[in-house]
């Protein structure tokens, strides 16, 4: 590995899957202003739309996760072209 190109400021962060509210702790350098109380301690919080606990590849279940309403926006936009 090259010297001096990797970050040095790793810290413990809680990652939260917003589709199923699962949380886990890992080290990260990602910036966030959100914090959360987890297992009696306060950690920075990174919110994710999907993780291995909700992704169909890992769970084996087919499930549409549409937290931002993108499917509805698409359907409304192209409704006029339907036959």
N, C-alpha and C positions, 0 to 999 in steps of 0.2 A: 504494500500500500504506500501511496505517496504521503510524505510528511507534510503537516500543516494545512491540509485541505478538508479535514474532517472536524465537525463541531466538537467543542469541549463541554458545552453547557447542557448536558443531558440531565433530566430530572424526572421524578416519578409523576405520571399523569394518569388520570382516569379517562378511559375511552368509553362512551356511552352510545349504544346502538339505539337510535330513536324509534326504530320500527318495533322493537320488542322490549325495550328498557333494560337489556342486559348490559352489565358494566364489567370492565376488567382494568387492571393496572399494568402499565408498561412504562419504559423510559422513552422520552421524546424530547425534541427541541422545538416542537411546534408552539407558536405563540397563541395565547388565549387569554381572555379577560374573565371567563367564567370559572367559578370554583364550586366544589361539591364536597359534602361531608360523606366519607366512605370508610367504613370499618373504624369509626371513631377518630379519624384524622381528616384534615382538610387538604384537598389536592386540586390542582388545575384540572379543568374539564374540557375534553375535546368531544364534540357531538358528531356522530357519523350517521348517515342514512342507512347503511347496510354493513354488516360484518359477517364473520364466519358463522355466527349463531343464527343469522336470518337469511343468508344467501342460499338460493335453491341448490346450487352445486354441492354445498356442504351438508345441507339438511335433507336433501332428497325429496323435498316437497316443492311443488310448483306453486308459487305465490307471487302475485303482482304487488310490488311495493311502489306506491305513487304518493309520496308525501308532499310533493310540490304541485300536484294537480296537472301534471304535464299531459296526461292522457286526455283529460277533459278539455284542455285548451286545444289539443290537436283535433279532437272530434268536432268541437264547435267551429274551428277554423275551416275544416274541409267538409262540413255538413252540406253545404250548397252544391258540392260536386257529386253527391250520392244520387244514384238512379232510382 
